[in-house]
Amino acid sequence: MRHVVLFGLGLLLMTVCATLYRILHLEWLRFDPVLVLSLYSGLYSRALPGVFLVFSLGVAADSLASTPPGMLANGYVLTWLIVRWSKQIFVFKNSQALLLLIGAMSLVFHLLVITHLVVMNIGAGPIWICLKSMLPNIIMNVLFALPCWGMAEKILPSEKTDKSSALLMR
């Protein structure tokens, strides 16, 4: 049930952000709440409900953004898988490590989307223009991630000690 509420939070944040960007004419400067919720789900959620949450939020983001079907959903799921894999190696306990993770995974997500656009031969000009526009989006994701993370924490609390941190505490 908590994943359904987290899905609702993602839909609400997506629509509020899209509306604000349209009203303020800031389409080039975007915070991606689905990416942040995907990263949160990758770190703190069980596998099956987490991947369903991320995929369904990605499909909703695809329909809201009018992108090619599955483009954002595939990027979110692949980013979620990378976070799940990195959780086995690294321990993300403090906020600086989480912000570094959000920045790095935001870069990875944007590179996945650009790669998808290049493969599909869709895009607005040379690839370096897309790479230039990634930096403001990555900064926005890092700046607004902690409030979004806090809302997600209230809905789906993280386990304070998981296997990786318990092994390191010994």
Contacts in CASP RR format, 6 or more apart in sequence:
PFRMAT RR
TARGET T0000
AUTHOR 0000-0000-0000
METHOD contacts of the structure
MODEL  1
MRHVVLFGLGLLLMTVCATLYRILHLEWLRFDPVLVLSLYSGLYSRALPG
VFLVFSLGVAADSLASTPPGMLANGYVLTWLIVRWSKQIFVFKNSQALLL
LIGAMSLVFHLLVITHLVVMNIGAGPIWICLKSMLPNIIMNVLFALPCWG
MAEKILPSEKTDKSSALLMR
2 155 0 8 1.000
2 156 0 8 1.000
3 45 0 8 1.000
3 49 0 8 1.000
3 50 0 8 1.000
3 52 0 8 1.000
3 53 0 8 1.000
3 156 0 8 1.000
5 155 0 8 1.000
5 156 0 8 1.000
6 37 0 8 1.000
6 41 0 8 1.000
6 53 0 8 1.000
6 152 0 8 1.000
6 155 0 8 1.000
6 156 0 8 1.000
7 53 0 8 1.000
7 56 0 8 1.000
7 57 0 8 1.000
9 37 0 8 1.000
9 151 0 8 1.000
9 152 0 8 1.000
9 155 0 8 1.000
10 33 0 8 1.000
10 34 0 8 1.000
10 37 0 8 1.000
10 57 0 8 1.000
11 57 0 8 1.000
11 60 0 8 1.000
13 33 0 8 1.000
13 34 0 8 1.000
13 37 0 8 1.000
13 148 0 8 1.000
14 33 0 8 1.000
14 34 0 8 1.000
14 57 0 8 1.000
14 60 0 8 1.000
14 61 0 8 1.000
14 64 0 8 1.000
15 64 0 8 1.000
17 30 0 8 1.000
17 31 0 8 1.000
17 33 0 8 1.000
18 64 0 8 1.000
18 65 0 8 1.000
20 26 0 8 1.000
21 27 0 8 1.000
21 29 0 8 1.000
21 30 0 8 1.000
28 133 0 8 1.000
28 136 0 8 1.000
29 136 0 8 1.000
29 137 0 8 1.000
29 140 0 8 1.000
30 136 0 8 1.000
30 137 0 8 1.000
30 140 0 8 1.000
31 137 0 8 1.000
31 140 0 8 1.000
31 141 0 8 1.000
31 143 0 8 1.000
31 144 0 8 1.000
32 106 0 8 1.000
32 109 0 8 1.000
32 137 0 8 1.000
32 140 0 8 1.000
32 141 0 8 1.000
33 144 0 8 1.000
33 148 0 8 1.000
34 57 0 8 1.000
34 58 0 8 1.000
34 60 0 8 1.000
34 61 0 8 1.000
34 72 0 8 1.000
34 76 0 8 1.000
35 76 0 8 1.000
35 79 0 8 1.000
35 105 0 8 1.000
35 106 0 8 1.000
35 109 0 8 1.000
35 141 0 8 1.000
36 102 0 8 1.000
36 141 0 8 1.000
36 144 0 8 1.000
36 145 0 8 1.000
36 148 0 8 1.000
36 149 0 8 1.000
36 152 0 8 1.000
37 53 0 8 1.000
37 54 0 8 1.000
37 57 0 8 1.000
37 148 0 8 1.000
37 152 0 8 1.000
38 54 0 8 1.000
38 57 0 8 1.000
38 76 0 8 1.000
38 79 0 8 1.000
38 80 0 8 1.000
38 83 0 8 1.000
39 79 0 8 1.000
39 80 0 8 1.000
39 83 0 8 1.000
39 101 0 8 1.000
39 102 0 8 1.000
39 105 0 8 1.000
39 145 0 8 1.000
40 148 0 8 1.000
40 149 0 8 1.000
40 152 0 8 1.000
40 153 0 8 1.000
40 156 0 8 1.000
41 50 0 8 1.000
41 53 0 8 1.000
41 54 0 8 1.000
41 80 0 8 1.000
41 156 0 8 1.000
42 50 0 8 1.000
42 54 0 8 1.000
42 80 0 8 1.000
42 83 0 8 1.000
42 84 0 8 1.000
42 87 0 8 1.000
43 83 0 8 1.000
43 87 0 8 1.000
43 92 0 8 1.000
43 158 0 8 1.000
44 156 0 8 1.000
44 157 0 8 1.000
44 158 0 8 1.000
44 159 0 8 1.000
45 53 0 8 1.000
45 156 0 8 1.000
47 84 0 8 1.000
50 80 0 8 1.000
51 77 0 8 1.000
51 80 0 8 1.000
54 76 0 8 1.000
54 77 0 8 1.000
54 80 0 8 1.000
55 73 0 8 1.000
55 76 0 8 1.000
55 77 0 8 1.000
57 76 0 8 1.000
58 70 0 8 1.000
58 72 0 8 1.000
58 73 0 8 1.000
58 76 0 8 1.000
58 77 0 8 1.000
59 70 0 8 1.000
59 73 0 8 1.000
61 67 0 8 1.000
61 72 0 8 1.000
61 73 0 8 1.000
61 76 0 8 1.000
62 68 0 8 1.000
62 69 0 8 1.000
62 70 0 8 1.000
62 71 0 8 1.000
62 72 0 8 1.000
62 73 0 8 1.000
65 72 0 8 1.000
68 116 0 8 1.000
68 120 0 8 1.000
68 122 0 8 1.000
71 113 0 8 1.000
71 116 0 8 1.000
71 117 0 8 1.000
71 120 0 8 1.000
72 113 0 8 1.000
74 112 0 8 1.000
74 116 0 8 1.000
75 109 0 8 1.000
75 112 0 8 1.000
75 113 0 8 1.000
75 116 0 8 1.000
76 109 0 8 1.000
78 112 0 8 1.000
79 105 0 8 1.000
79 108 0 8 1.000
79 109 0 8 1.000
79 112 0 8 1.000
82 105 0 8 1.000
82 108 0 8 1.000
83 101 0 8 1.000
83 105 0 8 1.000
86 101 0 8 1.000
87 162 0 8 1.000
87 164 0 8 1.000
88 164 0 8 1.000
90 97 0 8 1.000
90 164 0 8 1.000
91 97 0 8 1.000
91 164 0 8 1.000
91 165 0 8 1.000
91 168 0 8 1.000
92 98 0 8 1.000
92 101 0 8 1.000
93 165 0 8 1.000
95 146 0 8 1.000
98 145 0 8 1.000
98 146 0 8 1.000
98 149 0 8 1.000
99 142 0 8 1.000
99 145 0 8 1.000
99 146 0 8 1.000
102 141 0 8 1.000
102 142 0 8 1.000
102 145 0 8 1.000
103 138 0 8 1.000
103 141 0 8 1.000
103 142 0 8 1.000
106 137 0 8 1.000
106 138 0 8 1.000
106 141 0 8 1.000
106 142 0 8 1.000
107 134 0 8 1.000
107 138 0 8 1.000
110 130 0 8 1.000
110 134 0 8 1.000
110 137 0 8 1.000
110 138 0 8 1.000
111 134 0 8 1.000
114 127 0 8 1.000
114 130 0 8 1.000
114 131 0 8 1.000
114 134 0 8 1.000
117 123 0 8 1.000
117 130 0 8 1.000
118 127 0 8 1.000
123 130 0 8 1.000
124 130 0 8 1.000
161 169 0 8 1.000
END
